[in-house]
Amino acid sequence: MACFLLKISSPSILTSKTNILPPQQLTHKPFYFTANLSKKPQKLAITNRYQTPTSISNAVKDDISNMEVEYLALCNIVRAGPIPKHVALLMDSHKNTEKRRGFHTINDHSLIDIAQSCCELGIKVLSVYTLPEKLSVGSGFALNILKLDSNELSRNDIKVSVIGNRNSIPNSLQEIITKVEETTKNNKSLHIIEAVNYSGRLDMVQACKALAEKVYGGLMEPIQIDENVFQQELETKCLDFPNPDLMIRTGGKYSVDDFMLWQSAYAEICFVEKNGVQFDKIDFIEALHVYQKRNRRFGGSKKVV
């Protein structure tokens, strides 16, 4: 498991050597719109409802314009390198307005913008886990998927699944989650995984129990158990790409906090100083660019597929 620290405070990637933008200090602010990144017309419409308000000042409009220019330039750089198939976001449970309702979530615009970036760049899996403040059943949990409209998810061919302990979620919310999963189950462009009270250790324990029951029931022999068989018993078995290539940890914390311990064995880890509310799509693209600079050895000289 390789890791690196990314302190995001300025557009460090866009230096004068790139000749893309003149050297200047840009301030990241919440996005009000997302430009279409691809050359061909796309059906992506996730952020159509977040258009630039007509009442904002010209200075704010200039800031938004500069951010979009920076974002597009970063995307052009990233497209030239290897794109991870699975990116996992570990968000700190930073206090925000959602906490008043008992939720711990990332910024509304950021989640939607990042999902669109994944679709545009060809990332197939986006795992989102907002770490609870208390590691106990019934503690705070993330419900980021409730911010996403099911019709928009379907139009953009995005599938949503939830892993982890659902017992702490009220029945009314479980019904909503089940409906979103059922509505989007056949979508294929991007698979968003929302982890709720998830534990990597417990995930492996339940996988061991499931295999033990199969052996005890005569369905298989112990000698048949290997890494591939074991992985099929983990909660991430619903994914085409269960193992994260890149894990992004926000909030200035330097740990993975029991998240996908088996799956992240060969993941590159990026530690970001910004918290989950501040983290935006430019930060996401910058993390991808740092990932592309890594020489992945997968624990040795042999590449693991």
N, C-alpha and C positions, 0 to 999 in steps of 0.2 A: 504494500500500500504506500504509494509515493505521495508526498505532499509538498506544497509550496505556499508562501504567503503573498497575498495580493492586497496591497493597500491602495484602495481606489479613492483618490481625491482630486485627480486631474487627468486629462486625456494623455497619459504618458505614452501611449502607443503612437499617437499622431505627432511625431516630431518633425522638425524641419527637413529631416532626411527623406521623409516619405513624399514631400512635395504635394501632399493632398490638401492640407489646410495650412494657413499661415499660423505661426506659433502664437497662441493666445490662450488665456485662462477661461475655460467654460464652466459654468455653474449648472450642475444637474438639478432640474426641477421636475415635478410630476408631469407626465405627458398628457396632452389633451387630444392628440391624434397620432396615428401611425401611418407613415407613407408606405406605399406599395414598393417592395424591394425588388421584385423580379422584373425581368424584361417583358415577359408575356403577361397578359391579363390573368389575374387570379380570382378565385371565388372567395378569398379570405375576407371576412367581414367582421372580425371579432371586435375591432375598435371603432367601427363606424359610428357608434353612438357617442363616442368621446371626441367630438369635433371641437375645434378651437372656439371658445365663447367669444361672441362679438364684443362683449363689454370689457375685455382685458386690454391693458395698455399696450402701446406700441413696443415698449421696452420688453415686456413679457413675451410678445409675439416674436421679437428678435431673438430672445433666449430660446424659445421653442424652435425657431428656424435653425439656429446654430446647433442645437442638440440633434435635430434631424439630419443635418449635414454631417455632423460627427458620426452619428449612428450609421448612416449609409456608407460612409468611408470605412468604418470599422468592419461592416459586413462584407464589403468588397475585399478587404484584406483576409478575413476569416475564410471566405469561400475558396481561396487559393490553397488552403491547407486541409488536413484530415478533419472530418466532422465526427464528433462522438455520436454513437447511436443512442446512448442512454445517459442523461444528465440528472443527477440527484441534487435537490436543493434542501439543505438543512437550515431552517430559519429559527433564530432565537425568538422566544416568546416575548418580544418587546411590548411594553404597555402602549396601548393605543385605544382608539374609540371603540373597537370591537370588544375589548375586554369587559366593558360594562355589561355586555350580554353574555359573558362567559366564554367568548371565542378568542382564539389567538391566531391571527391571520396575517398574511403579507399584504402589501399595498394592492388595492383593487386594480389600478391601472397596470402595475408592474406584472402581476400574474397574467393578465390578458395579453399584454405586449410580449412577454417572454414566451407565452404559448404560440403567438403568431410568429415570433422569430424562429422557434423550433420548426414550425411548418415550412417556413421559407427556406431554412438552411438544411432541411432533411433529417433533423433529429427525430428519432422515432419514439422515444420514451422520455417523459419528464416526471420524475418523482418529486413530490413535495411533502416535506415533513416539518411541521412547526413544533418545536420541542416544548412540552408542557413545563410549567414552572415547578410542579411537584410531581415526582415520579411515582404516582399512585393511581389506582383505578378510580375513575371519576374526576380526575384532575382536568385542567384545561386541555382542549384538543382543537385541532385545526379543521375548519370546514370551508376551505378555500373554494371547493367546487360549487358551493351554493351561490357564489358570486357569478358563476358562469351560466348563461341562459342556455337551456337544453336545445332550443331551436338553432342558436348560433353554433353550438357544438356540432350539431348534425350538419349544418350548412358547410362547416369547415372540416368535416370528416374527422372529428376528434372523439376518441373513446375515453371514458372515465371509469376508473375502478378504485375501490377503497380496500386497503389491507390493514391489519391490526385488530385490536380488541374493540368491537363495536358495542360491547355491553354497557359502556359508559355513555353512549349516545341516547338521548331521548327517543322514544318510539316514533314520534312525529317526524324527527329529522332522519331517522333510519328509513322511513318510507320515502322521503324525498331522495335520499341517496340511492335507494334501490331503483326508483323510477329513472333517475339519471343514468345509472348503469345499464338498465334494460333498454333505454332509448338509444344509447350510443354504442351498444355492444358490437355492432357490425361496422363501425367506422375504423379506418385504417391509417390515416395520414399521421396522427399523433396519438399516443396513449398516455394520458395523464394518470399518475398513481398518487392518490392521497393517502398518506399513512396516518392512522388514528390510533393513539396509544400503542404504538408499535414497539416491539422489542426484538432485536436481532437474536439475543440469546434464547428467548422463548420461542422464536421462530424455528431455531435449530432443535430445540427440545421437542416441540410438537412434531417435527419431521422425523425425529428418532422414534417417537412413540408410534407414528403411523407405520413406519417400516417394521418395527417390532411386532405390531399387530398383524401385518401381512405375513411375516415369517411364522408367527405363532399359528396363524390360520392356514398355513400350508400353501399360501399363494406364491411364495418365492423362497429361495434359499439364501442364507447369509452371504454366500460367496458371490451372489448376483449383485450385491450392493456396491456401487461405485459412486464417483462424484456426480455423474449424470443422473443416476437413479435417486440419489439423495436430494439433488437440486429440484427434482420434480415433486418433492414433498414440501418444499418451502412455499410461503405465501406468494412469492413472485413467480410461481409456475404459470400464472396467467399471462405472462409477458413473452413476446418474441425475443426481446433482448433484456433478460433479467439482471444482468451484471452491469452496474454503472461504469462507464468509462471515466467520467468526471463527477466528483462530488464537491459541491460548493457550500462552505460553512460560513454563515454570516455572523455578525455581532462581535467580532474580535475574539471569538472563542477558538481554541485549538484542539478540539476533540470531535469524535464522530458520534458520541453519545448513544452507543448501542444500536446504531442504525445500519441495517443490511450488512452485518458483520461477515457473513459467508460471501455474499454477492460482491462486496467491495474489496475483496482480497487484492486485486490488481488495479484498483481505481487510482487515478490521480486526484489529489485532494487540494482544493484551493481555499485558503482561509481569507475571508474578506472582513475588513474593519467595519463596514457599514452594517447597520442592523436590518432586520427583515422589512421594515417599513421604508427605509431609505433606498434599499436595493432596487435598481431599475434595469431596463433592458440594455443600456449602455454598459453597465457593470457586468451583466450577463455575457455580452459579446466580448468584453475585455477578458473575462475569465476563460472563454473559449480560445482566445488568441494565446493566452499564456499556456493553456493545455497543449496547443499545437507546437509549442516550442520544446515540449518535454520529449525525451528519448525513452519511450516506454519499453521496459525490458521484461515486464510481467514476472518479476521475481528472479530473473536470470537472463541468459542470452537467448533462450528459446521463446519465441512468440506463442502465446496461448490464444487460441481462437475462442 
